[in-house]
Amino acid sequence: MFVDSHCHLDYHQRDGDLEEVVARAKRAGVNELVTICTKVSEFETVRDIAAQFDKVWCTLGIHPHEADNEALPTPEELVTLAAHPKVVGIGETGLDYFYEHSARDAQKESLRVHIEASRCTGLPLIVHSRDADDDMIQILGEAHAVDPFPGVIHCFTSGPELAEKAVEIGFYVSFSGIVTFKNAEDLRTIAKSLPLDRILIETDAPYLAPVPNRGKRNEPAYVVHVAERLAAILNMDTETIAAATTDNFHRLFSRVNG
């Protein structure tokens, strides 16, 4: 059985086929999904989607693209909202210097607030990092040295140094459909270097559909293709990857267990 540790089911709701998407995931053996919040102002929508389905969970946070547009809550306000039993993580948050839709200082401030909420709740931090490896390594390293917290670098596309730092501080590294792309050999090399007990899989749906569905709208059922490609990269069978990434998911997202 598989887990999609990071998808955006609110997009499928807007497309009008949310129930069909979740049903297709279950038929494909993808039994648990985490739908990710990117704006606190839209948290209720994300939370209500999770509440409609068994084994669908959600997170709470502000995407770095939205750091200039969303009112930044206090850590205490995030902690209060995260008390809902369907909330299993804080984020996604992070740094994106590729698009820079928000000022870098605003992104950093938002990231630090989310880190504090992760510490206070014990819920894992879901980190988005693009073209920001040096600052991400510094911020996560300094924050972890003060008081550790759990987390994952989602949709990993960064360099080996950030992957090493993530493992060093006890984080997980999550691979999306990008790992199946023809031009992603560097990413596959990083995947080979990581301990199996630190790897997660995701779709980031509706984005980044894996081969053989590249170019189409992505959906959680396609996480199976990510697992299959990782199995080939690591010279393992798909069942082993499915079991390991599911175990890792339950270890990180501990609220789903109880």
C-alpha positions in Angstrom: 0.0 0.0 0.0 1.1 3.5 -0.8 0.8 7.0 0.8 0.8 10.3 -1.0 2.4 12.5 1.6 1.8 15.8 -0.3 -1.0 16.8 -2.6 -3.4 19.7 -3.1 -6.9 18.2 -3.2 -8.5 21.7 -3.1 -7.5 22.0 -6.8 -9.4 18.8 -7.5 -12.4 20.1 -5.6 -12.3 23.2 -7.8 -12.1 20.9 -10.9 -15.3 19.2 -9.7 -13.9 15.6 -9.4 -12.6 15.4 -5.9 -14.5 12.2 -4.9 -13.4 10.5 -8.1 -9.8 11.4 -7.6 -9.8 10.0 -4.0 -11.6 6.9 -5.3 -9.0 6.4 -8.0 -6.2 6.7 -5.5 -7.7 4.0 -3.3 -8.2 1.7 -6.3 -4.5 2.2 -7.1 -3.5 1.2 -3.5 -2.9 4.7 -2.3 -4.7 4.5 1.0 -3.6 7.7 2.8 -3.3 11.2 1.5 -2.2 14.5 3.0 -3.7 17.6 1.4 -1.5 20.6 1.9 -2.5 24.1 3.0 -0.8 27.0 1.2 -2.8 29.9 2.7 -4.0 30.2 6.2 -6.9 32.2 4.8 -8.0 29.0 3.0 -7.3 26.6 5.8 -11.0 25.9 6.5 -11.4 24.7 2.9 -8.5 22.3 3.2 -9.5 21.1 6.6 -13.1 20.4 5.5 -11.8 18.4 2.5 -9.8 16.2 4.9 -12.8 15.8 7.1 -14.9 14.3 4.2 -12.7 11.2 3.9 -11.2 8.6 6.1 -7.4 8.4 5.8 -7.2 11.9 4.3 -5.3 14.4 6.4 -4.3 18.0 6.1 -1.7 20.6 7.1 -1.7 24.3 8.1 0.6 26.9 6.7 1.6 29.6 4.2 3.5 28.8 1.1 6.5 31.1 0.5 4.9 32.4 -2.6 2.2 33.8 -0.4 4.4 35.3 2.3 3.8 38.9 1.1 0.0 38.4 0.6 -1.1 36.5 3.7 -1.3 38.0 7.1 1.4 36.2 9.2 -0.2 34.6 12.2 1.6 34.2 15.5 3.0 30.8 16.4 0.3 30.7 19.1 -2.5 31.3 16.5 -1.1 28.4 14.3 -1.0 26.2 17.3 -4.6 26.8 18.1 -5.7 26.1 14.5 -3.5 23.0 14.4 -5.4 21.4 17.3 -7.9 20.0 14.9 -7.4 16.2 14.8 -7.2 16.1 11.0 -4.1 18.5 11.0 -0.9 16.4 10.8 1.7 19.0 9.8 2.7 22.6 9.8 3.3 24.1 6.3 4.0 24.1 3.6 6.4 26.9 4.4 9.9 27.6 3.2 12.0 29.6 0.7 11.6 30.0 -3.0 14.2 32.2 -4.7 13.4 30.9 -8.2 10.2 32.8 -8.6 10.5 35.2 -5.7 6.8 36.0 -5.6 7.4 37.3 -2.1 10.3 39.2 -0.6 13.1 37.0 0.8 12.9 38.6 4.3 9.1 37.9 4.4 9.7 34.3 3.4 12.3 33.9 6.2 10.1 35.5 8.8 7.2 33.2 7.9 9.5 30.1 7.9 10.7 30.9 11.4 7.1 31.4 12.7 6.2 28.0 11.2 9.2 26.4 12.8 8.1 27.7 16.2 4.6 26.3 15.6 6.1 22.9 14.7 8.1 22.9 17.9 5.1 23.8 20.0 2.8 21.2 18.5 5.3 18.5 17.8 3.8 18.3 14.3 6.3 18.0 11.4 7.3 21.0 9.4 6.6 20.7 5.6 9.4 22.6 3.9 9.4 24.0 0.3 12.9 24.9 -0.9 13.8 26.1 -4.3 17.1 27.8 -5.3 17.6 28.7 -1.6 19.8 25.9 -0.3 22.3 28.1 1.6 19.7 30.0 3.5 17.7 26.9 4.1 20.6 25.0 5.5 21.5 27.9 7.7 18.0 28.5 9.1 17.1 24.9 9.7 20.5 24.2 11.2 20.4 27.1 13.6 16.8 26.4 14.6 17.5 22.7 15.1 20.5 23.5 17.3 18.3 25.6 19.6 15.5 23.1 19.9 14.9 20.2 17.5 11.7 19.7 15.6 10.5 17.1 13.0 10.1 17.8 9.3 10.4 16.9 5.6 11.8 18.7 2.6 9.0 18.1 0.2 9.3 17.7 -3.6 13.1 17.6 -3.2 15.0 19.2 -6.1 17.9 20.8 -4.2 21.5 19.8 -4.0 23.3 17.1 -2.0 24.3 19.5 0.8 20.6 20.2 1.7 19.8 16.5 1.5 22.7 15.8 3.9 21.6 18.5 6.3 18.1 17.2 6.3 19.2 13.7 7.3 21.6 15.2 9.8 18.9 17.0 11.7 16.4 14.1 11.5 14.3 15.3 8.6 12.9 13.3 5.8 13.3 13.9 2.1 10.3 13.5 -0.2 10.5 12.7 -3.9 7.8 13.6 -6.4 7.3 12.8 -10.1 10.3 14.9 -10.9 12.5 11.8 -10.0 11.0 10.1 -13.1 11.9 12.9 -15.5 14.6 12.3 -18.1 16.7 15.2 -17.0 16.7 14.4 -13.3 19.8 12.2 -13.1 21.3 14.4 -10.4 18.2 13.9 -8.3 18.3 10.2 -8.8 21.9 10.2 -7.6 20.9 12.0 -4.4 18.1 9.4 -3.9 20.7 6.6 -4.0 22.7 8.3 -1.3 19.9 8.6 1.3 19.0 6.1 4.0 15.8 4.3 3.1 14.3 5.2 6.4 14.4 8.9 5.5 12.6 8.8 2.2 9.0 9.7 1.5 7.0 9.8 -1.8 4.4 12.3 -3.0 2.7 13.7 -6.1 2.4 17.4 -5.3 -0.8 17.0 -7.4 -2.1 18.6 -9.5 1.4 19.5 -10.5 4.4 17.5 -11.8 2.8 14.3 -13.1 5.3 11.5 -13.3 6.3 9.6 -16.4 4.2 8.0 -18.0 1.6 10.7 -17.3 3.9 13.7 -17.7 2.1 16.7 -19.2 -1.2 15.7 -17.7 -2.9 16.9 -14.6 -1.3 15.0 -11.7 -3.4 13.1 -9.0 -2.6 11.0 -6.0 -3.0 7.6 -7.8 0.1 8.5 -9.8 2.3 8.3 -6.7 2.6 4.6 -7.6 4.8 5.6 -10.5 7.1 7.6 -8.2 7.5 4.5 -6.0 8.2 2.3 -9.1 10.9 4.6 -10.3 12.5 4.8 -6.8 12.5 1.0 -6.7 14.4 0.9 -9.9 16.9 3.6 -8.8 17.5 1.7 -5.5 17.5 -1.7 -7.0 14.6 -2.8 -4.9 11.1 -4.1 -5.6 8.2 -1.7 -5.5 6.6 -3.5 -2.5 9.7 -2.8 -0.4 9.6 0.9 -1.3 5.9 1.1 -0.6 6.3 -0.5 2.8 9.3 1.6 3.7 7.9 4.9 2.7 4.6 4.1 4.4 6.4 3.2 7.6 8.4 6.4 7.3 5.2 8.4 6.8 3.6 7.0 10.0 6.8 7.7 11.9 6.9 11.3 10.8 3.2 12.1 10.7 2.6 10.5 14.1 -0.9 12.1 14.6 -2.3 9.8 11.9 -1.6 6.8 14.2 -3.9 7.8 16.9 
